[in-house]
Amino acid sequence: MTKKKEINVLVGANIKREREKAGYTQEKFSEIIGIGTKSLSAIERGTVGVSLTTLLKICKALSVSSGTLLLEDTPKNDVQSLTERLQRLSPEQYEIAHCILCKLMEAFALSETEGKE
């Protein structure tokens, strides 16, 4: 059995963390990025490295920077991560996300107001 490379383990763990934060199963995410489920599993476990082409697809699908996947061994707080993902959206996608977040915050405010009565 070959020894896992430290960088592959780090990158794989970061990919898994970001995939889970985005709410994707391995099956759904592998379909989105166009690789097999077994290949994604091997990447996340660090038993194989990820190609630059696949890394680019992963970054786009998760709306994260390559630095997030290649360099970080500790996750940022959720606000920083969310901000980073929003910054990578197209203007049209950002507008949709912005509208949804505004409505969500309104709903939270209403529920707080109703709970105090």
PyMOL commands that set and color helices and strands:
alter all, ss='L'
color gray80, all
select helices_A, chain A and resi 6-21+26-33+37-45+52-62+66-70+78-87+91-116
alter helices_A, ss='H'
color red, helices_A
deselect
rebuild
show_as cartoon
